[in-house]
Amino acid sequence: MNEVFFLVEEAIEGGYTARAIGESIFTEGETMEEVRANIKEAVHCYYDDDKLPKIIRLHLVKEEVLAV
């Protein structure tokens, strides 16, 4: 595997959550810098060194609600 994709969303209670697509990896952080570092750490813990992806892609999702 060369890449792993993460869906990063703003958490309702504050901060961010990150979930890998197609893998059982989940992490969170208070800031984007923290969640990026936590994603790297989680990926290193999840994969063996010989299976470690070369690229981590983040898909950032922001939800907005507009009054009509």
All heavy atoms as TSV, in Angstrom:
chain	resi	resn	atom	element	x	y	z
A	1	MET	N	N	0.849	-1.181	0.000
A	1	MET	CA	C	0.000	0.000	0.000
A	1	MET	C	C	0.893	1.243	0.000
A	1	MET	O	O	1.795	1.366	0.801
A	1	MET	CB	C	-0.894	-0.010	1.239
A	1	MET	CG	C	-1.701	1.257	1.388
A	1	MET	SD	S	-2.769	1.288	2.817
A	1	MET	CE	C	-3.944	0.063	2.372
A	2	ASN	N	N	0.617	2.152	-0.913
A	2	ASN	CA	C	1.405	3.369	-1.012
A	2	ASN	C	C	0.761	4.556	-0.308
A	2	ASN	O	O	1.440	5.512	0.033
A	2	ASN	CB	C	1.641	3.740	-2.480
A	2	ASN	CG	C	2.597	2.779	-3.139
A	2	ASN	OD1	O	3.468	2.215	-2.490
A	2	ASN	ND2	N	2.422	2.570	-4.417
A	3	GLU	N	N	-0.576	4.503	-0.134
A	3	GLU	CA	C	-1.285	5.639	0.460
A	3	GLU	C	C	-2.326	5.154	1.454
A	3	GLU	O	O	-2.849	4.054	1.325
A	3	GLU	CB	C	-2.023	6.448	-0.613
A	3	GLU	CG	C	-1.156	7.096	-1.634
A	3	GLU	CD	C	-1.970	7.877	-2.653
A	3	GLU	OE1	O	-3.110	7.475	-2.962
A	3	GLU	OE2	O	-1.455	8.893	-3.128
A	4	VAL	N	N	-2.618	5.999	2.402
A	4	VAL	CA	C	-3.750	5.797	3.298
A	4	VAL	C	C	-4.505	7.121	3.351
A	4	VAL	O	O	-3.903	8.194	3.368
A	4	VAL	CB	C	-3.312	5.305	4.696
A	4	VAL	CG1	C	-2.449	6.308	5.420
A	4	VAL	CG2	C	-4.513	4.924	5.535
A	5	PHE	N	N	-5.839	7.042	3.301
A	5	PHE	CA	C	-6.690	8.228	3.274
A	5	PHE	C	C	-7.396	8.384	4.609
A	5	PHE	O	O	-7.916	7.407	5.158
A	5	PHE	CB	C	-7.748	8.105	2.173
A	5	PHE	CG	C	-7.184	8.124	0.789
A	5	PHE	CD1	C	-6.676	6.970	0.207
A	5	PHE	CD2	C	-7.159	9.300	0.055
A	5	PHE	CE1	C	-6.161	6.975	-1.070
A	5	PHE	CE2	C	-6.639	9.323	-1.228
A	5	PHE	CZ	C	-6.140	8.157	-1.781
A	6	PHE	N	N	-7.439	9.630	5.102
A	6	PHE	CA	C	-8.155	9.943	6.337
A	6	PHE	C	C	-9.227	10.974	6.073
A	6	PHE	O	O	-9.003	11.953	5.345
A	6	PHE	CB	C	-7.195	10.508	7.393
A	6	PHE	CG	C	-6.452	9.465	8.163
A	6	PHE	CD1	C	-5.309	8.890	7.648
A	6	PHE	CD2	C	-6.910	9.056	9.400
A	6	PHE	CE1	C	-4.624	7.925	8.353
A	6	PHE	CE2	C	-6.228	8.087	10.119
A	6	PHE	CZ	C	-5.078	7.522	9.594
A	7	LEU	N	N	-10.389	10.770	6.673
A	7	LEU	CA	C	-11.469	11.731	6.673
A	7	LEU	C	C	-11.350	12.513	7.975
A	7	LEU	O	O	-11.451	11.933	9.058
A	7	LEU	CB	C	-12.816	11.015	6.599
A	7	LEU	CG	C	-14.053	11.887	6.579
A	7	LEU	CD1	C	-14.096	12.722	5.302
A	7	LEU	CD2	C	-15.291	11.026	6.686
A	8	VAL	N	N	-11.081	13.816	7.881
A	8	VAL	CA	C	-10.900	14.666	9.065
A	8	VAL	C	C	-12.097	15.602	9.161
A	8	VAL	O	O	-12.410	16.321	8.215
A	8	VAL	CB	C	-9.584	15.480	8.975
A	8	VAL	CG1	C	-9.409	16.354	10.201
A	8	VAL	CG2	C	-8.388	14.551	8.803
A	9	GLU	N	N	-12.766	15.568	10.324
A	9	GLU	CA	C	-13.955	16.389	10.537
A	9	GLU	C	C	-13.831	17.170	11.832
A	9	GLU	O	O	-13.147	16.728	12.766
A	9	GLU	CB	C	-15.202	15.508	10.624
A	9	GLU	CG	C	-15.470	14.685	9.388
A	9	GLU	CD	C	-16.661	13.779	9.558
A	9	GLU	OE1	O	-16.534	12.775	10.282
A	9	GLU	OE2	O	-17.710	14.097	8.977
A	10	GLU	N	N	-14.500	18.309	11.888
A	10	GLU	CA	C	-14.592	19.051	13.143
A	10	GLU	C	C	-15.528	18.295	14.074
A	10	GLU	O	O	-16.617	17.891	13.671
A	10	GLU	CB	C	-15.123	20.459	12.902
A	10	GLU	CG	C	-14.157	21.351	12.161
A	10	GLU	CD	C	-14.691	22.762	11.960
A	10	GLU	OE1	O	-15.883	23.013	12.228
A	10	GLU	OE2	O	-13.906	23.614	11.538
A	11	ALA	N	N	-15.108	18.082	15.308
A	11	ALA	CA	C	-15.931	17.386	16.290
A	11	ALA	C	C	-16.950	18.359	16.886
A	11	ALA	O	O	-16.666	19.560	17.034
A	11	ALA	CB	C	-15.065	16.794	17.395
A	12	ILE	N	N	-18.124	17.865	17.230
A	12	ILE	CA	C	-19.176	18.709	17.806
A	12	ILE	C	C	-18.711	19.345	19.105
A	12	ILE	O	O	-18.971	20.525	19.362
A	12	ILE	CB	C	-20.457	17.872	18.043
A	12	ILE	CG1	C	-21.018	17.405	16.709
A	12	ILE	CG2	C	-21.494	18.660	18.826
A	12	ILE	CD1	C	-22.148	16.407	16.817
A	13	GLU	N	N	-17.979	18.584	19.914
A	13	GLU	CA	C	-17.522	19.088	21.208
A	13	GLU	C	C	-16.225	19.891	21.112
A	13	GLU	O	O	-15.678	20.324	22.113
A	13	GLU	CB	C	-17.389	17.950	22.213
A	13	GLU	CG	C	-16.513	16.798	21.800
A	13	GLU	CD	C	-17.161	15.805	20.835
A	13	GLU	OE1	O	-18.391	15.699	20.739
A	13	GLU	OE2	O	-16.386	15.141	20.143
A	14	GLY	N	N	-15.736	20.105	19.904
A	14	GLY	CA	C	-14.509	20.864	19.679
A	14	GLY	C	C	-13.381	19.956	19.238
A	14	GLY	O	O	-13.406	18.755	19.464
A	15	GLY	N	N	-12.418	20.513	18.577
A	15	GLY	CA	C	-11.295	19.741	18.066
A	15	GLY	C	C	-11.659	19.046	16.772
A	15	GLY	O	O	-12.598	19.437	16.069
A	16	TYR	N	N	-10.919	17.980	16.464
A	16	TYR	CA	C	-11.073	17.271	15.206
A	16	TYR	C	C	-11.019	15.770	15.426
A	16	TYR	O	O	-10.345	15.291	16.347
A	16	TYR	CB	C	-9.948	17.658	14.230
A	16	TYR	CG	C	-9.941	19.108	13.887
A	16	TYR	CD1	C	-9.231	20.017	14.657
A	16	TYR	CD2	C	-10.669	19.594	12.809
A	16	TYR	CE1	C	-9.224	21.373	14.356
A	16	TYR	CE2	C	-10.668	20.935	12.493
A	16	TYR	CZ	C	-9.947	21.825	13.277
A	16	TYR	OH	O	-9.956	23.161	12.973
A	17	THR	N	N	-11.715	15.027	14.578
A	17	THR	CA	C	-11.609	13.576	14.553
A	17	THR	C	C	-11.061	13.172	13.193
A	17	THR	O	O	-11.288	13.853	12.197
A	17	THR	CB	C	-12.968	12.885	14.771
A	17	THR	OG1	O	-13.868	13.270	13.731
A	17	THR	CG2	C	-13.559	13.260	16.123
A	18	ALA	N	N	-10.342	12.057	13.159
A	18	ALA	CA	C	-9.763	11.562	11.912
A	18	ALA	C	C	-9.974	10.062	11.846
A	18	ALA	O	O	-9.635	9.334	12.781
A	18	ALA	CB	C	-8.281	11.888	11.847
A	19	ARG	N	N	-10.551	9.602	10.734
A	19	ARG	CA	C	-10.863	8.193	10.530
A	19	ARG	C	C	-10.271	7.749	9.200
A	19	ARG	O	O	-10.525	8.373	8.171
A	19	ARG	CB	C	-12.379	8.022	10.512
A	19	ARG	CG	C	-12.870	6.636	10.385
A	19	ARG	CD	C	-14.388	6.553	10.495
A	19	ARG	NE	N	-14.903	7.550	11.422
A	19	ARG	CZ	C	-15.832	8.452	11.093
A	19	ARG	NH1	N	-16.339	8.480	9.891
A	19	ARG	NH2	N	-16.255	9.322	11.978
A	20	ALA	N	N	-9.506	6.672	9.230
A	20	ALA	CA	C	-8.937	6.128	7.998
A	20	ALA	C	C	-10.044	5.469	7.189
A	20	ALA	O	O	-10.931	4.814	7.738
A	20	ALA	CB	C	-7.844	5.125	8.307
A	21	ILE	N	N	-9.997	5.647	5.888
A	21	ILE	CA	C	-10.972	5.032	4.992
A	21	ILE	C	C	-10.436	3.654	4.595
A	21	ILE	O	O	-9.349	3.534	4.035
A	21	ILE	CB	C	-11.205	5.922	3.754
A	21	ILE	CG1	C	-11.770	7.264	4.208
A	21	ILE	CG2	C	-12.126	5.230	2.759
A	21	ILE	CD1	C	-11.851	8.314	3.130
A	22	GLY	N	N	-11.201	2.616	4.941
A	22	GLY	CA	C	-10.810	1.257	4.600
A	22	GLY	C	C	-9.882	0.587	5.595
A	22	GLY	O	O	-9.461	-0.538	5.377
A	23	GLU	N	N	-9.537	1.263	6.675
A	23	GLU	CA	C	-8.682	0.701	7.724
A	23	GLU	C	C	-9.293	1.032	9.078
A	23	GLU	O	O	-10.084	1.959	9.205
A	23	GLU	CB	C	-7.261	1.286	7.657
A	23	GLU	CG	C	-6.543	1.064	6.352
A	23	GLU	CD	C	-6.155	-0.382	6.111
A	23	GLU	OE1	O	-6.258	-1.204	7.037
A	23	GLU	OE2	O	-5.769	-0.700	4.979
A	24	SER	N	N	-8.933	0.294	10.102
A	24	SER	CA	C	-9.464	0.513	11.452
A	24	SER	C	C	-8.546	1.425	12.249
A	24	SER	O	O	-7.988	1.041	13.278
A	24	SER	CB	C	-9.625	-0.825	12.172
A	24	SER	OG	O	-10.536	-1.640	11.497
A	25	ILE	N	N	-8.387	2.656	11.764
A	25	ILE	CA	C	-7.541	3.638	12.438
A	25	ILE	C	C	-8.399	4.856	12.735
A	25	ILE	O	O	-9.050	5.412	11.846
A	25	ILE	CB	C	-6.339	4.068	11.576
A	25	ILE	CG1	C	-5.566	2.860	11.058
A	25	ILE	CG2	C	-5.421	4.988	12.371
A	25	ILE	CD1	C	-4.494	3.211	10.043
A	26	PHE	N	N	-8.407	5.290	13.998
A	26	PHE	CA	C	-9.152	6.472	14.420
A	26	PHE	C	C	-8.309	7.236	15.413
A	26	PHE	O	O	-7.650	6.655	16.272
A	26	PHE	CB	C	-10.483	6.071	15.078
A	26	PHE	CG	C	-11.264	7.242	15.579
A	26	PHE	CD1	C	-12.093	7.935	14.723
A	26	PHE	CD2	C	-11.161	7.655	16.893
A	26	PHE	CE1	C	-12.817	9.035	15.171
A	26	PHE	CE2	C	-11.870	8.745	17.349
A	26	PHE	CZ	C	-12.708	9.432	16.488
A	27	THR	N	N	-8.314	8.554	15.289
A	27	THR	CA	C	-7.625	9.398	16.255
A	27	THR	C	C	-8.314	10.750	16.305
A	27	THR	O	O	-9.239	11.017	15.539
A	27	THR	CB	C	-6.118	9.532	15.931
A	27	THR	OG1	O	-5.456	10.163	17.025
A	27	THR	CG2	C	-5.887	10.315	14.648
A	28	GLU	N	N	-7.879	11.598	17.207
A	28	GLU	CA	C	-8.460	12.929	17.350
A	28	GLU	C	C	-7.419	13.887	17.897
A	28	GLU	O	O	-6.350	13.479	18.331
A	28	GLU	CB	C	-9.688	12.885	18.260
A	28	GLU	CG	C	-9.405	12.341	19.640
A	28	GLU	CD	C	-10.667	12.066	20.440
A	28	GLU	OE1	O	-11.776	12.299	19.936
A	28	GLU	OE2	O	-10.533	11.628	21.578
A	29	GLY	N	N	-7.747	15.180	17.868
A	29	GLY	CA	C	-6.848	16.196	18.393
A	29	GLY	C	C	-7.580	17.504	18.558
A	29	GLY	O	O	-8.618	17.740	17.938
A	30	GLU	N	N	-7.057	18.365	19.407
A	30	GLU	CA	C	-7.676	19.670	19.670
A	30	GLU	C	C	-7.421	20.666	18.543
A	30	GLU	O	O	-8.245	21.525	18.280
A	30	GLU	CB	C	-7.170	20.239	21.001
A	30	GLU	CG	C	-7.676	19.495	22.219
A	30	GLU	CD	C	-9.191	19.548	22.348
A	30	GLU	OE1	O	-9.786	20.637	22.148
A	30	GLU	OE2	O	-9.794	18.495	22.628
A	31	THR	N	N	-6.274	20.553	17.895
A	31	THR	CA	C	-5.920	21.459	16.798
A	31	THR	C	C	-5.558	20.622	15.573
A	31	THR	O	O	-5.317	19.413	15.676
A	31	THR	CB	C	-4.706	22.337	17.160
A	31	THR	OG1	O	-3.563	21.480	17.330
A	31	THR	CG2	C	-4.947	23.149	18.428
A	32	MET	N	N	-5.496	21.263	14.411
A	32	MET	CA	C	-5.088	20.548	13.202
A	32	MET	C	C	-3.653	20.038	13.321
A	32	MET	O	O	-3.343	18.943	12.867
A	32	MET	CB	C	-5.240	21.432	11.960
A	32	MET	CG	C	-6.635	21.460	11.383
A	32	MET	SD	S	-7.310	19.820	10.986
A	32	MET	CE	C	-6.178	19.265	9.719
A	33	GLU	N	N	-2.777	20.812	13.942
A	33	GLU	CA	C	-1.390	20.378	14.119
A	33	GLU	C	C	-1.347	19.109	14.975
A	33	GLU	O	O	-0.609	18.166	14.678
A	33	GLU	CB	C	-0.545	21.480	14.766
A	33	GLU	CG	C	-0.319	22.693	13.879
A	33	GLU	CD	C	-1.527	23.642	13.822
A	33	GLU	OE1	O	-2.380	23.614	14.734
A	33	GLU	OE2	O	-1.620	24.392	12.837
A	34	GLU	N	N	-2.149	19.089	16.037
A	34	GLU	CA	C	-2.181	17.935	16.929
A	34	GLU	C	C	-2.767	16.707	16.219
A	34	GLU	O	O	-2.243	15.599	16.352
A	34	GLU	CB	C	-3.002	18.258	18.173
A	34	GLU	CG	C	-3.011	17.147	19.204
A	34	GLU	CD	C	-3.795	17.504	20.455
A	34	GLU	OE1	O	-4.087	18.706	20.678
A	34	GLU	OE2	O	-4.132	16.576	21.203
A	35	VAL	N	N	-3.842	16.898	15.462
A	35	VAL	CA	C	-4.447	15.755	14.777
A	35	VAL	C	C	-3.512	15.221	13.693
A	35	VAL	O	O	-3.421	14.002	13.491
A	35	VAL	CB	C	-5.863	16.096	14.246
A	35	VAL	CG1	C	-5.835	16.803	12.920
A	35	VAL	CG2	C	-6.698	14.834	14.112
A	36	ARG	N	N	-2.765	16.082	13.021
A	36	ARG	CA	C	-1.778	15.612	12.034
A	36	ARG	C	C	-0.722	14.733	12.702
A	36	ARG	O	O	-0.362	13.669	12.190
A	36	ARG	CB	C	-1.107	16.791	11.337
A	36	ARG	CG	C	-1.956	17.454	10.286
A	36	ARG	CD	C	-1.170	18.552	9.564
A	36	ARG	NE	N	-2.030	19.322	8.710
A	36	ARG	CZ	C	-2.450	20.560	8.965
A	36	ARG	NH1	N	-2.069	21.178	10.073
A	36	ARG	NH2	N	-3.244	21.184	8.115
A	37	ALA	N	N	-0.197	15.197	13.836
A	37	ALA	CA	C	0.809	14.422	14.564
A	37	ALA	C	C	0.215	13.103	15.052
A	37	ALA	O	O	0.880	12.053	14.976
A	37	ALA	CB	C	1.345	15.239	15.736
A	38	ASN	N	N	-1.026	13.119	15.530
A	38	ASN	CA	C	-1.675	11.903	16.014
A	38	ASN	C	C	-1.937	10.914	14.874
A	38	ASN	O	O	-1.846	9.707	15.071
A	38	ASN	CB	C	-2.980	12.242	16.736
A	38	ASN	CG	C	-2.743	12.942	18.052
A	38	ASN	OD1	O	-1.628	12.977	18.556
A	38	ASN	ND2	N	-3.782	13.526	18.608
A	39	ILE	N	N	-2.264	11.420	13.692
A	39	ILE	CA	C	-2.460	10.552	12.531
A	39	ILE	C	C	-1.156	9.848	12.183
A	39	ILE	O	O	-1.132	8.632	11.961
A	39	ILE	CB	C	-2.999	11.356	11.320
A	39	ILE	CG1	C	-4.456	11.751	11.552
A	39	ILE	CG2	C	-2.847	10.560	10.029
A	39	ILE	CD1	C	-4.998	12.751	10.539
A	40	LYS	N	N	-0.058	10.596	12.130
A	40	LYS	CA	C	1.236	9.977	11.824
A	40	LYS	C	C	1.583	8.890	12.847
A	40	LYS	O	O	2.023	7.799	12.485
A	40	LYS	CB	C	2.340	11.031	11.800
A	40	LYS	CG	C	2.329	11.901	10.570
A	40	LYS	CD	C	3.500	12.867	10.612
A	40	LYS	CE	C	3.544	13.745	9.389
A	40	LYS	NZ	N	4.700	14.664	9.424
A	41	GLU	N	N	1.375	9.198	14.114
A	41	GLU	CA	C	1.666	8.225	15.172
A	41	GLU	C	C	0.783	6.982	15.035
A	41	GLU	O	O	1.263	5.851	15.156
A	41	GLU	CB	C	1.460	8.871	16.539
A	41	GLU	CG	C	1.760	7.948	17.693
A	41	GLU	CD	C	1.555	8.608	19.044
A	41	GLU	OE1	O	1.409	9.843	19.110
A	41	GLU	OE2	O	1.525	7.869	20.042
A	42	ALA	N	N	-0.510	7.188	14.757
A	42	ALA	CA	C	-1.438	6.067	14.616
A	42	ALA	C	C	-1.064	5.187	13.428
A	42	ALA	O	O	-1.135	3.954	13.511
A	42	ALA	CB	C	-2.866	6.587	14.472
A	43	VAL	N	N	-0.660	5.796	12.322
A	43	VAL	CA	C	-0.265	5.033	11.136
A	43	VAL	C	C	0.989	4.214	11.434
A	43	VAL	O	O	1.072	3.035	11.078
A	43	VAL	CB	C	-0.058	5.977	9.925
A	43	VAL	CG1	C	0.666	5.264	8.785
A	43	VAL	CG2	C	-1.397	6.519	9.447
A	44	HIS	N	N	1.942	4.796	12.136
A	44	HIS	CA	C	3.163	4.066	12.486
A	44	HIS	C	C	2.861	2.905	13.432
A	44	HIS	O	O	3.509	1.857	13.351
A	44	HIS	CB	C	4.205	5.002	13.110
A	44	HIS	CG	C	4.956	5.800	12.098
A	44	HIS	ND1	N	6.019	5.296	11.400
A	44	HIS	CD2	C	4.781	7.064	11.644
A	44	HIS	CE1	C	6.491	6.214	10.566
A	44	HIS	NE2	N	5.742	7.297	10.697
A	45	CYS	N	N	1.877	3.072	14.313
A	45	CYS	CA	C	1.502	1.988	15.227
A	45	CYS	C	C	0.723	0.883	14.519
A	45	CYS	O	O	0.844	-0.287	14.862
A	45	CYS	CB	C	0.661	2.535	16.381
A	45	CYS	SG	S	1.579	3.563	17.526
A	46	TYR	N	N	-0.077	1.245	13.533
A	46	TYR	CA	C	-0.969	0.300	12.859
A	46	TYR	C	C	-0.234	-0.607	11.874
A	46	TYR	O	O	-0.510	-1.792	11.788
A	46	TYR	CB	C	-2.079	1.069	12.139
A	46	TYR	CG	C	-3.144	0.203	11.534
A	46	TYR	CD1	C	-4.167	-0.328	12.318
A	46	TYR	CD2	C	-3.146	-0.084	10.169
A	46	TYR	CE1	C	-5.152	-1.120	11.768
A	46	TYR	CE2	C	-4.131	-0.881	9.602
A	46	TYR	CZ	C	-5.128	-1.398	10.406
A	46	TYR	OH	O	-6.109	-2.184	9.855
A	47	TYR	N	N	0.709	-0.046	11.128
A	47	TYR	CA	C	1.397	-0.799	10.074
A	47	TYR	C	C	2.768	-1.264	10.537
A	47	TYR	O	O	3.459	-0.571	11.282
A	47	TYR	CB	C	1.590	0.076	8.829
A	47	TYR	CG	C	0.306	0.410	8.114
A	47	TYR	CD1	C	-0.294	1.643	8.292
A	47	TYR	CD2	C	-0.292	-0.493	7.252
A	47	TYR	CE1	C	-1.475	1.975	7.639
A	47	TYR	CE2	C	-1.473	-0.185	6.594
A	47	TYR	CZ	C	-2.054	1.047	6.783
A	47	TYR	OH	O	-3.215	1.365	6.142
A	48	ASP	N	N	3.169	-2.431	10.033
A	48	ASP	CA	C	4.546	-2.879	10.204
A	48	ASP	C	C	5.438	-1.982	9.348
A	48	ASP	O	O	4.982	-1.402	8.363
A	48	ASP	CB	C	4.710	-4.331	9.747
A	48	ASP	CG	C	3.943	-5.290	10.650
A	48	ASP	OD1	O	3.795	-4.987	11.849
A	48	ASP	OD2	O	3.500	-6.337	10.142
A	49	ASP	N	N	6.710	-1.895	9.697
A	49	ASP	CA	C	7.636	-1.021	8.968
A	49	ASP	C	C	7.700	-1.338	7.474
A	49	ASP	O	O	7.792	-0.434	6.652
A	49	ASP	CB	C	9.040	-1.093	9.571
A	49	ASP	CG	C	9.122	-0.399	10.916
A	49	ASP	OD1	O	8.254	0.464	11.194
A	49	ASP	OD2	O	10.041	-0.714	11.694
A	50	ASP	N	N	7.612	-2.611	7.116
A	50	ASP	CA	C	7.704	-2.977	5.692
A	50	ASP	C	C	6.394	-2.712	4.939
A	50	ASP	O	O	6.373	-2.735	3.716
A	50	ASP	CB	C	8.132	-4.429	5.525
A	50	ASP	CG	C	7.154	-5.403	6.170
A	50	ASP	OD1	O	6.477	-5.025	7.144
A	50	ASP	OD2	O	7.088	-6.554	5.695
A	51	LYS	N	N	5.294	-2.442	5.633
A	51	LYS	CA	C	3.990	-2.158	5.011
A	51	LYS	C	C	3.579	-0.694	5.168
A	51	LYS	O	O	2.491	-0.308	4.756
A	51	LYS	CB	C	2.911	-3.025	5.653
A	51	LYS	CG	C	3.183	-4.492	5.609
A	51	LYS	CD	C	2.649	-5.104	4.378
A	51	LYS	CE	C	2.819	-6.607	4.513
A	51	LYS	NZ	N	2.587	-7.321	3.333
A	52	LEU	N	N	4.424	0.126	5.762
A	52	LEU	CA	C	4.107	1.524	6.043
A	52	LEU	C	C	3.829	2.293	4.752
A	52	LEU	O	O	4.641	2.257	3.822
A	52	LEU	CB	C	5.276	2.168	6.785
A	52	LEU	CG	C	5.024	3.474	7.508
A	52	LEU	CD1	C	3.998	3.308	8.613
A	52	LEU	CD2	C	6.318	4.001	8.085
A	53	PRO	N	N	2.658	2.969	4.647
A	53	PRO	CA	C	2.363	3.748	3.438
A	53	PRO	C	C	3.356	4.895	3.273
A	53	PRO	O	O	3.846	5.446	4.256
A	53	PRO	CB	C	0.956	4.290	3.668
A	53	PRO	CG	C	0.473	3.736	4.937
A	53	PRO	CD	C	1.595	3.058	5.623
A	54	LYS	N	N	3.599	5.256	2.034
A	54	LYS	CA	C	4.514	6.360	1.750
A	54	LYS	C	C	3.818	7.713	1.880
A	54	LYS	O	O	4.447	8.722	2.159
A	54	LYS	CB	C	5.091	6.204	0.346
A	54	LYS	CG	C	5.996	4.997	0.199
A	54	LYS	CD	C	6.550	4.909	-1.189
A	54	LYS	CE	C	7.467	3.797	-1.478
A	54	LYS	NZ	N	7.567	2.669	-0.694
A	55	ILE	N	N	2.495	7.734	1.667
A	55	ILE	CA	C	1.740	8.992	1.675
A	55	ILE	C	C	0.501	8.840	2.560
A	55	ILE	O	O	-0.187	7.820	2.507
A	55	ILE	CB	C	1.306	9.385	0.251
A	55	ILE	CG1	C	2.520	9.647	-0.624
A	55	ILE	CG2	C	0.383	10.604	0.266
A	55	ILE	CD1	C	2.182	9.859	-2.088
A	56	ILE	N	N	0.224	9.875	3.348
A	56	ILE	CA	C	-1.022	9.975	4.112
A	56	ILE	C	C	-1.791	11.156	3.538
A	56	ILE	O	O	-1.300	12.281	3.538
A	56	ILE	CB	C	-0.755	10.211	5.610
A	56	ILE	CG1	C	0.079	9.069	6.199
A	56	ILE	CG2	C	-2.070	10.389	6.362
A	56	ILE	CD1	C	0.575	9.343	7.604
A	57	ARG	N	N	-2.980	10.879	3.024
A	57	ARG	CA	C	-3.823	11.949	2.459
A	57	ARG	C	C	-4.945	12.281	3.439
A	57	ARG	O	O	-5.598	11.378	3.959
A	57	ARG	CB	C	-4.417	11.529	1.131
A	57	ARG	CG	C	-3.391	11.378	0.046
A	57	ARG	CD	C	-4.057	11.278	-1.317
A	57	ARG	NE	N	-3.077	10.986	-2.333
A	57	ARG	CZ	C	-2.416	11.903	-3.015
A	57	ARG	NH1	N	-2.643	13.171	-2.789
A	57	ARG	NH2	N	-1.534	11.549	-3.929
A	58	LEU	N	N	-5.157	13.578	3.657
A	58	LEU	CA	C	-6.229	14.039	4.537
A	58	LEU	C	C	-7.323	14.674	3.702
A	58	LEU	O	O	-7.053	15.562	2.894
A	58	LEU	CB	C	-5.700	15.061	5.544
A	58	LEU	CG	C	-4.487	14.654	6.384
A	58	LEU	CD1	C	-4.147	15.761	7.354
A	58	LEU	CD2	C	-4.730	13.344	7.096
A	59	HIS	N	N	-8.540	14.224	3.906
A	59	HIS	CA	C	-9.701	14.834	3.270
A	59	HIS	C	C	-10.428	15.603	4.369
A	59	HIS	O	O	-10.993	15.005	5.286
A	59	HIS	CB	C	-10.605	13.761	2.659
A	59	HIS	CG	C	-11.812	14.312	1.988
A	59	HIS	ND1	N	-11.763	14.878	0.730
A	59	HIS	CD2	C	-13.091	14.407	2.403
A	59	HIS	CE1	C	-12.983	15.285	0.406
A	59	HIS	NE2	N	-13.796	15.008	1.401
A	60	LEU	N	N	-10.370	16.933	4.317
A	60	LEU	CA	C	-10.948	17.784	5.357
A	60	LEU	C	C	-12.398	18.098	5.019
A	60	LEU	O	O	-12.704	18.559	3.923
A	60	LEU	CB	C	-10.158	19.082	5.485
A	60	LEU	CG	C	-8.649	18.888	5.719
A	60	LEU	CD1	C	-7.936	20.224	5.644
A	60	LEU	CD2	C	-8.406	18.224	7.035
A	61	VAL	N	N	-13.274	17.866	5.989
A	61	VAL	CA	C	-14.701	18.100	5.805
A	61	VAL	C	C	-15.138	19.144	6.821
A	61	VAL	O	O	-14.879	19.014	8.010
A	61	VAL	CB	C	-15.514	16.813	6.012
A	61	VAL	CG1	C	-16.999	17.087	5.888
A	61	VAL	CG2	C	-15.078	15.755	5.031
A	62	LYS	N	N	-15.807	20.168	6.333
A	62	LYS	CA	C	-16.342	21.197	7.222
A	62	LYS	C	C	-17.823	21.354	6.913
A	62	LYS	O	O	-18.201	21.593	5.760
A	62	LYS	CB	C	-15.624	22.526	7.035
A	62	LYS	CG	C	-16.121	23.598	7.972
A	62	LYS	CD	C	-15.333	24.878	7.853
A	62	LYS	CE	C	-15.904	25.875	8.835
A	62	LYS	NZ	N	-15.127	27.085	8.881
A	63	GLU	N	N	-18.640	21.214	7.923
A	63	GLU	CA	C	-20.075	21.330	7.736
A	63	GLU	C	C	-20.537	22.701	8.192
A	63	GLU	O	O	-20.134	23.184	9.246
A	63	GLU	CB	C	-20.789	20.261	8.575
A	63	GLU	CG	C	-22.273	20.264	8.380
A	63	GLU	CD	C	-22.943	19.136	9.134
A	63	GLU	OE1	O	-22.334	18.079	9.294
A	63	GLU	OE2	O	-24.096	19.339	9.558
A	64	GLU	N	N	-21.345	23.322	7.370
A	64	GLU	CA	C	-21.935	24.625	7.714
A	64	GLU	C	C	-23.433	24.529	7.604
A	64	GLU	O	O	-23.962	23.847	6.720
A	64	GLU	CB	C	-21.424	25.710	6.776
A	64	GLU	CG	C	-19.964	26.033	6.955
A	64	GLU	CD	C	-19.527	27.232	6.129
A	64	GLU	OE1	O	-20.355	28.112	5.851
A	64	GLU	OE2	O	-18.346	27.270	5.766
A	65	VAL	N	N	-24.120	25.208	8.502
A	65	VAL	CA	C	-25.564	25.251	8.472
A	65	VAL	C	C	-25.985	26.699	8.245
A	65	VAL	O	O	-25.520	27.611	8.930
A	65	VAL	CB	C	-26.170	24.737	9.790
A	65	VAL	CG1	C	-27.684	24.832	9.776
A	65	VAL	CG2	C	-25.709	23.305	10.053
A	66	LEU	N	N	-26.860	26.902	7.264
A	66	LEU	CA	C	-27.350	28.234	6.947
A	66	LEU	C	C	-28.834	28.323	7.273
A	66	LEU	O	O	-29.596	27.409	6.963
A	66	LEU	CB	C	-27.142	28.552	5.453
A	66	LEU	CG	C	-25.708	28.448	4.940
A	66	LEU	CD1	C	-25.705	28.655	3.442
A	66	LEU	CD2	C	-24.825	29.466	5.622
A	67	ALA	N	N	-29.235	29.412	7.872
A	67	ALA	CA	C	-30.668	29.647	8.127
A	67	ALA	C	C	-31.315	30.109	6.845
A	67	ALA	O	O	-30.739	30.857	6.054
A	67	ALA	CB	C	-30.841	30.675	9.228
A	68	VAL	N	N	-32.550	29.688	6.643
A	68	VAL	CA	C	-33.283	30.067	5.431
A	68	VAL	C	C	-34.169	31.246	5.725
A	68	VAL	O	O	-34.717	31.423	6.732
A	68	VAL	CB	C	-34.143	28.876	4.923
A	68	VAL	CG1	C	-34.827	29.268	3.627
A	68	VAL	CG2	C	-33.282	27.665	4.726
